[in-house]
Amino acid sequence: MKNENLKISYRLALAFGGILLMLAMLVALGIPRDYLRAHCLKGVGAQDGTFLVAPHIRSRVRFSQVNLNQALPALGEFDVIFLRNVMIYFDIPTKQQVVSRVLSCLRPGGYLLIGHSESLNGVVGTVKALAPSIYRKPA
Ligand SMILES: C[S@@+](CC[C@H](N)C(=O)[O-])C[C@H]1O[C@@H](n2cnc3c(N)ncnc32)[C@H](O)[C@@H]1O
């Protein structure tokens, strides 16, 4: 690689790093101070200006892949489920099955959030619509 190209790549990397840092700071701005103090670690030295979600939160995060069109594995019970824009191409019977599976993992009183262009009208009658795309399972 020529020197000039190296310089451009380096500048791009710096710019990209700067954008990521800016995004992290914007995210941090939306988090209440008490939560930041209790659940995030402030970067020092080379990490100055960044933050890291604390281990007690990170250790509770689990990634897994499931097919919503099949019986779900034992995932546990959730307070909130985000199912944004996942059902946009499903027909009504498929949506009904998916929502029923997902609701079985939602605790009573928990919230189900779907995409802004989606609706559960005619799909399920057991959840209460709180606002467009926000539903609550009865307690
Ligand atoms: C339009 S994307 C929406 C992605 C993201 N939730 C968002 O709002 O930007 C639809 C997503 O639904 C997922 N999806 C579609 N059918 C699925 C299924 N049967 N089980 C699990 N995920 C599915 C796709 O993998 C894809 O990630």
The ligand as a Gaussian input file, in Angstrom:
#p B3LYP/6-31G(d) Opt

LIG

0 1
 C      -37.100000      -6.481000       8.683000
 S      -35.946000      -7.308000       9.726000
 C      -36.090000      -6.384000      11.235000
 C      -34.802000      -6.380000      12.006000
 C      -34.818000      -5.558000      13.320000
 N      -35.672000      -6.162000      14.311000
 C      -35.209000      -4.135000      13.068000
 O      -36.267000      -3.669000      13.478000
 O      -34.417000      -3.453000      12.418000
 C      -36.828000      -8.804000      10.052000
 C      -36.070000      -9.729000      10.978000
 O      -36.929000     -10.815000      11.331000
 C      -36.165000     -11.987000      11.404000
 N      -37.032000     -13.150000      11.213000
 C      -37.841000     -13.395000      10.158000
 N      -38.459000     -14.586000      10.313000
 C      -38.037000     -15.094000      11.491000
 C      -38.303000     -16.304000      12.200000
 N      -39.136000     -17.220000      11.716000
 N      -37.682000     -16.500000      13.390000
 C      -36.838000     -15.566000      13.886000
 N      -36.539000     -14.402000      13.273000
 C      -37.120000     -14.178000      12.076000
 C      -35.161000     -11.831000      10.282000
 O      -34.026000     -12.626000      10.530000
 C      -34.834000     -10.348000      10.356000
 O      -33.741000     -10.133000      11.207000

